[in-house]
Amino acid sequence: MTQPNHNPMQPFALPQQTKLSWSVPRAVLFDVDGTLLDYRRAQSEAVGHVARLLELVNSPGVQSYEARGVPEPQGELGEFLEGYFQRLALQGILMPGVRETLAALAGKARFALVSNGAGKVQNARLAIGGIIDYFPVRVYSRDEGVAKPDPRILSITLERLGVLPEQAVFVGDSAKSDMAAAEAAGVDFVWFRPDGRFDSPGKRIAEITELVQLPELLARQSGEGEK
C-alpha cells in the first residue's frame, strides 16, 4: 500500500512490481467526483447533511439516474431530485492539491474530463471551483448516453482529443468505474485514493494518495525529474 506523502517534493513509492508502460502522455484524462471535486461534501451540502437523504442519493437507482438519466423518477422523488441537483450544481469544492496539480501539468499534456454525470451540473461545479478552463474537452455520461465502466466513454474522449489510447493516462478514484473503464479501453490508469485503500483488483500503473504526486510521477517517467 502506498503511504501518504506529505511533502510533494520528496520521492514516493510506487506499488511493488509496478511498471510504467507509457512515455510522457499526450493527454491526461481526469475523473471528476472524488478526484477533482469533493463529491461526498457536495452531496452532504446538497441534502442539508441529512443522513437518510444522503443514503437516498447514493442508492443505485438515483446513481443510475444521475449517470444515465434512467430510470426517470416520478412524483415526490422526482421533485426532490430536481431540487437536489440544483443544489448540487452549486457545490464546487475542490479536492486537496487540484489547483497545484493542474498548474504543474498545464502545457505539458492535454487535459480532458470524463464524468458519470450531467454536463449542466458538472460544468457549474467546475466553474465555481475555478478549474473549468483547464478542460476544453469534457465528456459526460448523461450527455453521451454511455457511462463508465463502459470503455466507449473513454474512446469518445480520446477521439475528441485526437490521441490514441497508448498516448493517454486516466486518473480516477474508483476501481469499479474508472479503473475498469481504463483497462477495457486500453488506457493506462493511475489510481488516486486519499485513504490509501488500494485493495481492489484491477490493472493500474501507479497508486497515489495525493494529487500533487501526479506531476512528479509523470516527470520521473519522462526523465525530467532526473535533470
C-alpha positions, 0 to 999 in steps of 0.5 A: 500500500502506498503511504501518504506523502506529505511533502510533494517534493520528496520521492514516493513509492510506487506499488511493488512490481509496478511498471510504467508502460507509457512515455510522457502522455499526450493527454491526461484524462481526469475523473471528476467526483472524488478526484477533482471535486469533493463529491461526498461534501457536495452531496452532504451540502446538497441534502442539508447533511441529512443522513437518510437523504444522503443514503437516498442519493447514493442508492443505485437507482438515483446513481443510475439516474444521475449517470444515465438519466434512467430510470426517470423518477416520478412524483415526490422523488422526482421533485426532490431530485430536481431540487437536489441537483440544483443544489448540487450544481452549486457545490464546487469544492475542490479536492486537496492539491487540484489547483497545484496539480493542474498548474504543474501539468498545464502545457505539458499534456492535454487535459480532458474530463470524463464524468458519470454525470450531467454536463449542466451540473458538472460544468457549474461545479467546475466553474465555481471551483475555478478549474473549468478552463483547464478542460476544453474537452469534457465528456459526460455520461448523461450527455453521451448516453454511455457511462463508465465502466463502459470503455466507449466513454473513454474512446469518445474522449480520446477521439475528441482529443485526437490521441490514441489510447497508448498516448493517454493516462486516466486518473480516477478514484474508483476501481469499479468505474474508472479503473475498469473503464481504463483497462477495457479501453486500453488506457493506462490508469493511475489510481488516486485514493486519499485513504490509501485503500488500494485493495481492489483488483484491477490493472493500474500503473501507479497508486497515489494518495495525493494529487500533487504526486501526479506531476512528479510521477509523470516527470520521473517517467519522462526523465525530467525529474532526473535533470 
